[in-house]
Amino acid sequence: MVPVNQSENNADNDSVNSQNIDLSKLTLTAGQYITVKTNPKDSDHIALRHYSLYSASTDKGIQFAVRRDNRNEHHGLVSNYMHDQLEVGDTVLLSAPAGDFALNQDLVQQNDIPLVLMSAGVGVTPVLSMLEVQVLANPKRPIIWVYACQNIAHHAFSDQVEVLLEQAESVEKHIFYFESGQILDETWLATLPKPADIYVCGSMPFMESMIDGLVALDHGADSVHYEPFGPKMSLGG
């Protein structure tokens, strides 16, 4: 059981930090997720949910983000509990971090193949942790940051991203707001360099669109890494 602290990140997300626990023997990898075990007041059952880490640092505890899920008349049981009922000082049960969505360590220290971090909505969470790790390990590596969401009110972790990008020496930043008619599609994907080390995370429709576009542009399966917020897809069909 871990005591938690939380803060609002944008219109959709709360940032949750575990605190006051011994993390000395725990190693976090950028891109991982944890499983939260909760007992919401509106349910007769224990509920489990996965949430991505937005930092691989343990200096402020285990840090993860929870998006409030009220889309399409759906009322997310756990996400709304975490937003509305969980208070600072409460405890939740967390699993050890898990997941295989991780940076290619063979490329972190080189500067010829750029790192491309592409995400939509709350899919920014794991790639934010990757950005943090890359900048700390080798700020000279070229970074292309690509983010899409509904509008500026739904732009997650914008301040944290800016702080990290300012520490990198070679940066391209591309932001797409769908409500403003800014479209991230295959035409734009064609501007990406080759070779590139590409990481993509977002909803299933976003993932399918990005992966189909990248494959059509001959970015190989070994250079496109992805984490859908849904069942794992097979790359290129």
Secondary structure, DSSP 8 states (H G I E B T S, - for coil): -EEEEEEE-SSSEEEEEE-SS--TT----TT-EEEEEE--TT-SS-EEEEEEBS-S--TTSSEEEEE---GGG---HHHHHHHHT--TT-EEEE---B-S----TTTTT-SSS-EEEEEEGGGHHHHHHHHHHHHHH-TTS-EEEEEEESSGGG-TTHHHHHHHHTT-SSEEEEEEEGGGT----HHHHTTS-SS-EEEEEE-HHHHHHHHHHHHHTT--GGGEEEEESSS---TT-
